[in-house]
Amino acid sequence: MGHKIMVIDDDQGLRSFLQKALTEAGHLVETVDRGAIGLQKLLTEDDYALVLIDINMPEISGPAVCSALRKQEKTRDLPVVMMTAMFHSPEQIAQAKADYGADEFLLKPFTIPDLCALVDQLLPGSAASDTERPLQPIEAHSIPLLLHELYNEKATGLLHLQRGEAKKIIYIKDGYPIFARSNVLSECLGRMLVKEGAITQVDCDASVERSKESGRLQGTVLIEMGLLTPQDLHDALVRQVTEKLLTTFAWPDGTSQFVPGKDFKKHVTMIQLSPASLIMQGVSRFWSVQQLEKFLNRYRKDYLKQAADPHYRFQEIDLSKRGEAIFRQCLGTMTLEQLLERHPLARREVQQVVAALLISEMVENSTSPEKIDAEELQGRKTEQPIDEKLRRKILDDYQRIIPADYFEALGVSRQSGTSEVRRAYYRLAKEYHPDRFLGSGLSREMSNKINEIFQHISQAYSVLSDPQGCSGYLDELVNGPKKTININQVIEAETAYQEGRTLLKVRRYSAAIKPLKRSIELSPEEPEYLTHYAWALFKAAPEVKDNQNKAMEVLLASRELNPSLDLTHLYLGHVYQLQGLERQAEKAFELAVQANPNCTEALRELRLINLRREQSTQQQKGLFKKFLHKDEE
């Protein structure tokens, strides 16, 4: 069951992209272009289950909105995801979570699977893949259909397959099969290598014995024996994992069950093939003529056309030259029967290709012929598979596309019609569909660039293909973003607080007093505001007694409102120290550590207090010994 989600972002394209992706995942999505508007809705309306907020927005920032939500009873526990490209390390993210109060960060560029996985994580039960499925019977065509279903849902978890005594577990991550385990003896590594002629049976038996004696993996032993190189082993493990999965395509019966999950065992040898490519291999190698005929029989009179959705249409599937020709012929102008008649000597290969294309939804079926204009027909006929040299263009295209507005990114004019926008998008989507680069050896950085390009052009298409959205976007390009905004007292208080907090970070204590004082005037019951105001007051003139007393008074009031705020105890400790109240200071630092075990400043002060105490004790012992020695004389 879907949830009500709010998206707060001043980028219209990203709002449209998120709305479309989350709506397709079954959620009810509302978007706003300013933090103030979103905050007002969240504080006054009901039933929001999650909010996604961009970190950088004009007038009131994402952190300010998040911080304000955390200060209100109504929204204190509302799951908040902040979107940013600013952070890169786990340490930065952890610190930002502590500073802003966000539950999670979605790091740009992100993909739809990244987005859906995070939403599913924060809203258990929000997607069908979050629910453990009942045991299902396996039939003649079950496995490839099930793999595509999990790809379509971007599911993550374990697919359990069983037929008789044979058991297999397929690891699925974001819809992609990445690993497989099997109890079938013939599928163990050694037997596979013997079958391939890579090692002898004697070598295999010897490696098994050494493996049992040492407790090391058989592959490691084969490397030590000089029979395999590390690269040989890696390639063999990939073939083994792929084979474990594909052999299930021949199972005529059995059971399957998908169990959702998030974490897998580390250091498994992952395959890097798209589900479409695996389906193509499995159907070609393991489906019998009877399976093909039975599956395709329902489509004989249907017209076959390339999928309208580029997400499916441009998957990586590793077609042969004949397969590519068959795909190009699927224009909605021929039935399956007519297509088979065109290739009488390659009937089975055509059946295999069409079955894989239909299962992967790269091709759709229709009961009536497709009507397409001559220009588009010519464009589809001349489409060619992605060229390997395209990878060399990635960086240049990234630098051209990402900073560009949506018209420039797609390479169309501002007067272009919907059909021209669609053709431009399909051309770029074909080049930069992420599936095209699976297993290509690209670095993480380059893979991220591909994902960001695909996301950007998809956002551009989402906006420009909708006449109303295109008109609004064009208006913003010409006249700038809308400036009308209604800032209420909560927003004003939070804005003043964020200003004062920023000044504190650069040690401009006197300058921080005014905005922080304004924040507590507007929201006098907010502990964080009180604590930071007291600290600014104290640090601006720590030697002034009145400042010390006023700061202590405010800090004690803040502590009363929220005893678990570590900064309140930490700052109280520093005030006590300056006043010479060592015992009270030590107790305050201890309370800071109890509230936050990672409060390093309080830990340091406690160590210094303990060190001073030890030094004092040593000095007293030295004086006592000196006194005794003098007395003996």
N, C-alpha and C positions, 0 to 999 in steps of 0.2 A: 504494500500500500504506500502511495506517495505521501510526501510531506509538503507543508507550506514553507517555501524558502525565499528569502529576500537577497537581492544582489544590489550592492551599493558601489557604483563605479561611474566616474565622469566620462569614460570612454564608451561611446555608444556602440561601437563595433563589438567590444568585449561583452557588453551587456547583452547584446543580441546573441552572441555565440553561447554565453552561459545559459541564457534563457532557453535556447533551442536544445542544447545538450541535456539540461536538467529536465525539461519538459518531456523529451523523448525517453528519459529514464523513469518517467511516471510521476514527477513532482509538479506541484502547483507553484509557479515562479512569478515573483513580482520584482521589478527592477526600478531603481531610482538613480538619478544622476548626481545627487549631492548628499553629503553626509548628514546635513541638518534635516533634510526631508526624511531620509531613512530613519534617523534617530527618533524623530517625532512619531513616525508610524509604529516603530517597534515599542515605544513607550506608551502609546495610546490604543493600539489595536492588539488583537489576540491571535493565538494559534500559530505564530511563527515558530518553526522547529529549528531553523538554522539561518545564519546570515553570513554572506561572503562580502568582504569589504576590501577595496583596493587601499593600499597603504598610503599612496600619494594622491591627494585630492585637494582642490583649491578650497579656501575659506575655512573648512574644518577637516583635519586630516583623518585618515583611517584610525591611527592610534587614539586620537581624541574621541572618536565615536566609540571605539571598543572600551576605552577607559570609562566613558560616561555610562555605557551599558552595565559595566560591572558595579557601578555605584548605586544602581537602582534595584530595589527588591524584585521588581517585575522581571527584569532581564539579567539578573545576577548570574543565573546558571544557563542562559541561552548559549548554545554552541556557536562560537565565532571562528571563522576562517579568514585570515588576512592574506591577500594576494600581493606578491612583490617579486622583483628581480634583484633586490638589494642584498639578500643574504645568500651565503654560499656554504658555510660550515655549520655543523650541528651545534657548536658553541654559540654562534651568532643567533641561531634560531631559538636555542634554549634561553638566552638572555632576553631576546625580544618577547618571548612568551611571558617571561617574568615581568618585563617592563610594561607591556601593553595589556596583558590579560587575555590574549587570544588562546584558543584551544589548539589550533594548528595553523601552519603556514602552507600556502600553495605557491610553490616557487615557479615563476615564469622563466622560460616557456613551459607550459604544461599541456598535456594531451587530454582528450575526453576520458580515456581510461584512468589517468591520474586523478581527474576531477571526481569521477564516479566512485572510484575506490575510496577516496577521502570522505566523500559524503556518506557512503555506506558504512565506513568505519565510525563516523560520529553519530549516525542515525541507524542503529541496528534494526534490521527488518525492513529497511527502506527499499530494498531491491529484491527481486525474486532470487538472485544468487546468494543472498544472505541466509536463506532458509535451507536447511538440509532437506534434500529431495528424497522421496520414498524410493524404495528399490524398484527398478523398472526392468521389464524383460528386454533382452536383446533380440532383435529380429534381423532379417537379411540386410537391411540398409541402415541400421541404427547408429553405428559408430560414427561415420562421417557426418550424418545429420546432427548428432549430439555435439560433435566437435564444433560445427558451425554455430549451433545454438549458443554454446558457451562463449564463442568468439563474439557473437552478436551482443551478448549481455556483458561482455568484458569481465567475465567471472574470474575469481581467484579461489583456488581450493584444490581438492584431490578428487579425481574421478576414479572410482573403484570399479573394476571390471572382473567378472568371474565366469568361467565356463568349466563345469566339472571341477577338477582339482586345480586347474590353471587359474592363477590370480595375478592381476596386474593393477598397478596404481599409476595413474597419469597425473603429473603435476601441471596445473593450469595457472598461469599468471597473467592477469589482465586479458584473458581470452586466448592467450597463446600457450600451446603445449610446450613445456620446456624440459621435461624429464620424465622418465618412466622406470618403474621397478617391476620385476617379474619373478615368479617362482618356477618358471619353466626351465628345466635343466638345459635344454638345447640352446637356450638364449644366453647362457653365461658367456663371459668374455672369451675364456680359453677355447671353448668349443666353436665359437664363431670364428676365431682366428685360425683354428685348424681347418675348418670348412673353407675359409678363404685362401688357405695355403700360405698364410703368413708365418705360421710356426708348425712344427710337427707334433704328433700326438705324444711322443716321448718328451719333447720340450714342455708341452702342456701339463703332463703328469708331474714332471719335476717341479714346475712352478707352483702347482697346487700343494705339493708336499712342503716346499719352502715357505709358502704362504701360511700353512697351518702351524709350522714350527715357530715362525717369527711373529705371526699375528699381523703381518703387513698385507696390503691388498695385492691381488694377483698381478695387476698391472704394474705396480711398483717393482715387484719381483722380476717380471719380464724385462723391465728396463735394466735392473741390476745384472741380469743374466746376459745382457747385451743383445737381446732378441728384438727389442723395440727401442726406438728413440722416443723422447717425451712427446714429440709431435705425432709420431705414429700412434702412440697410446691415445692421445686426445682424439684424433680422427677416428680411431676404432671405437672409442666410447660413444662418440656422436652417432656412428653407424649403428651401434648396439641399441642405443636408446630409441633411435628412429625405427629400427626393426621391431622392437618390443611393442611399439605403438601400432605400426602399420599391419602387423600380422592379425590384429583383432578385426580388421576389415573383413576377414574371411569367416569370422565366427557367425554361424547361422542361428545360434541361440546363446543363452546365458543370462546374466543379470548385470545391471549397471546402477551406480549410485554416486551422485556428486555431493561432496561434503565441503561447504565453504570454509575458507581459512585465510590467514594473512601471512603467516611465517612458515618458511620451508627450512628443511635441513640445509646447512651451509655447504658450500664446496661441492655441489653436484655438477656433473658435466651437462651443461644446458645446450639443447639444440636451438638453432636460430633459423627456423623455417616458419613461414606463415601457415595458418590453418589451411588456406586454399591450396598451398603447395603440397602439404601433407595429404590432403584429400585427393589431389590429382595423382600423387604417387600410389596411395593406397588403392584407389579405384582401378588404376592401370595394372597394378601387380596382383591384386588379390580378389577382385570381383570376377565372378564367372560370367559366361555369356548369359546364363539364365538370370543372374542378378541384374545385369545391365538391361536385358529385355523387359524384365518385370518392372524395374524402376522407371524406365522411359516410356512404357506403354501408354501411360496416362497423358503424355505430352505429344504424342504422334501427330495430332491434328492442330497443335498449338503453334503460333508464330513465336519465334525466338528473337529477342532483342537484347542488346547490351544494357546493363542496369543503369537506371537514371541516377542513382546515388553514387557519387565518386568514391565514397568510403568502401563500397563493395567492388565497384567496377574496376578500380585500379589496384586491386590486391596483387601481390607477387604470387604467381602460380607456376612459373617455369614451364611454359608451353613449348612444344616442339614447333618446327616451322609449319607443319600441317595444322597443329593446334592453333597457332596464331592466325592462320588463314581461316580456320573455322570460326574463331572468335570474331574476326573482321566481317564475316558473312552474316553474323547474327544482328541484322538491322531491323527486324520486325517485318520483313517483306517475304520471308520463307517460313514454311512449317518445318518441323523436325523431319517429317517424312520426305519433304523436298530436299532438305539438306543431305539426308542419307543417300538419296538417289544421285546426288552430285558426286558422291565418292563411293562408287560401288565396290572398288577394290580395297577400300580402307574402312569398311563399315564398322568394324569393332573399335578401331582407334577413334573414329568420329563419335561413337557412342560413349566411349570413355571420357573424351574431352567434354562433350555436352553434359554428361552426368555430373562431372566435377564442377563445371561452370554453373549448373543449376543449383547444386547443393550449396556452393559458395555464394550464391546470389549475384555472381558476376553477370549472369544472364537471367532475364525474366521471361516468362511465358505469357502469352495473351491469346485470346480466342479470335481476335480480329487483327488484320494487318496494321502496321504502323504507318502513320502519315508524317513524313519528314520532308523538309524542303531540299532542293537540289544541292544547295551549298553545304548544309549539314551532312547530307548523304555522302558527298565527296570527301568531307572532312573525316567522317568515320571510316570510310574505305581506305584512306591513306594513313590512318593511325598505325604507328609502329611501336613495338615494345621499347621500353626504356633503354637508352644507350648507356653503356658503362661509363663513357667519357663524361656523362652528366655530372658525376661526382666532382670533377675538377671545376665545375661551374658553381658549386654550392656557395663558396665564400663570396664570389662576385655577386651572385643573385641575392644572397643574404643582405649584403651591404646596400643593394639597390632596393629591395622589396620592403625590409623592415621599417626604415625611416619614412617610407612613402605613404601618402594618403591612399585610400582604398582604390581610387580610380587609377592612380599611378602604379600601385602594386599589381593590379590586374592588367595594366597596359591598355586601358580603354579611356576614351574621352568622357568628359562630364555630360555629354549629350547622348551617350550610348544607350541603346535600348536593352531590354532584358535578355533577348536572344544573344546579342553580342557579348554581354557580361557573362552569360552562361558558357559560351564557347571559350572565352578567355580563361575562365575559371577551370573548365575541364582540361584545357591544355596544361595549365600550371599544376593542377591537382594530380594529373597523370605523372608529371615529372617528380613531384615531391610527396607522393603518398608514402608514409613511413614504412609500409611493407616492402617497398622497393629496395630498401637498404638493409634489410635483415641479413645478418651474416656477412656483411660486406667488409667487415674489419675497420669500419670508421671509428674514430675516437669518440668518447662520450660527448666532447664539446661539439664535434661536427654533427653527431646524431641529434643533439639538442637544437642545433641550428636548423636542421631539416624539419623537426617537429614545430619549431617556432614559425618557419616559413609556411608550412601547411596550415597551421592554426591561423596565421595572419591572413592568408588568402581565403581561407574558409570564412573567417569573420567578414572579410570584404565582400564576398559573394552573398553571405547572409543578409547584409545590409543593402547592397546595391541591387539585388534581385527583387527586393520588395519595394514597389514604387513609393509607398509612404515612408519607409525607412530611408530610402535613397534621397527623397526630398528633404527630410529632416537633417540628414548628414551633410548634404550640400549646403543647406542653410547655415549649419554650424561652421563649415569651411569658409563661407563667405563672410558671415557676420559675427563669428566667434560663439563660444558656448553661452547658454543662457545664464544670466546673472541673478535673476530673481530668487530670493531665498528668505525664509522666515526663521530667524535664530531665536529660540526661546531661552529661558534663564539657565536651563541645564547646559545648553550648548555654550552660552557665554561663559559660564563658570568653568567648564572644561577647557575652553580655549585659553582663558586667562591662566589656568593651572599649567597647561602645557607650555605656555610662554615662560612662566616663572621657572618651571622645571628645566627648561632649556638653558636659561640664564644661570641656574645653579650649577649645571654641568660644566660651564666655562668659568665658574667661580666669580661671577658678577653678582655677588650676594646683595649688595645695596639695590641694584637695579631689579632684582628678583622680588623684592619686598612688595612693590606696588601691585603687580599682577596677581601674586599669591594672596595678598590681602583682599583683592577684589574677588578672587575665587571663593574665599571663606565668607565674604559678605553675601555672596549669592547662594552659597551652599554651606552654611555653618556647621552642619552635622557630618561633613565628610572628613574622615580621619586623615586620609592622604593629604588633603589640602592643608589641614591644620599642621600636620607634621612637617611638611615642606616649608610652610610659612614660618614656623618656629625656628627651623634650621637657618633660613635666610636671615631672620632677625638676629639670631645668635652670632652667626659667622660675620655679619656686617660690622659688628663691634663687640667682639667677645670679652673685651676688658671692661665694658660698661656694665655695672651691676644691675641697672634697670633692665637692660637687654637680657641678661642672664635670667632674671626672675620672670620676665614676661615670657621668654622662650620656655622655661620650665613649666609655667602655668598652662601654656597652650599644649605642650607635649603631654602633660598629665591629663588634660581634657581629651586629647586624641587617644591616649592609652585607655581611658575609660570607655570610649566608643568602640575601639577595636584593639583588644589586648594581644592579638596575634600578628600585628604589624611590626616586623623586625626593626625597621628603620626608626620607629618611635623609641624603642628601647635603646638602640644604638646611639641616637642623638642625646637621649637623656643621660646616658653614660658619659658622654663627652662633657656635658654641662656639669654633671656632678664632679668629674675629674678636675675641671677648672676651679671649682669651688672648694677643692681639697677634700671632698667626701669620697674617699677611696672605696670604702665598703659598699656604699650605695652605687658607685660607678660599676664595681665588679658585679653586683647583683643585676644591674641593668644590662650589662654585656652578656651575662649568662642567659637572661630572658631573651635577648636578641638571638642567641644561638639556638635556644629552645624553639623559638618561632621559625627560624630558618637555619638549619644546620650548615648551610653554605654561606653564611654571613662571614666572609673572610676577615672583614675589618674588626668585627667583634672578637673573633678568635685570636687575631693578632694582639688586640688590647688585653685579652685575658692572659696570653702568654707573657706579655710584658709585665703585667701586674704580678704574675707568679715569679718571673725572673727577679723583679725588684724585691719581692718578699724573700726569695732564696738568698739574694745578695745581702739583704738586711740581716737575715739569720746568721749568715757566715760572718758578717762583721761583728755581730753580738757575741758569737762564739770566740772570735779572735780576741775581742776585748776582755772576755771572761778568762781566757787562758792567760792573757797578759797580766790580768789582775792577780790570778793565782800564783803565777811565776814571781811577781813582785812581792807577794805576801810571804812566799817561801824564803825569799832572800832576807 
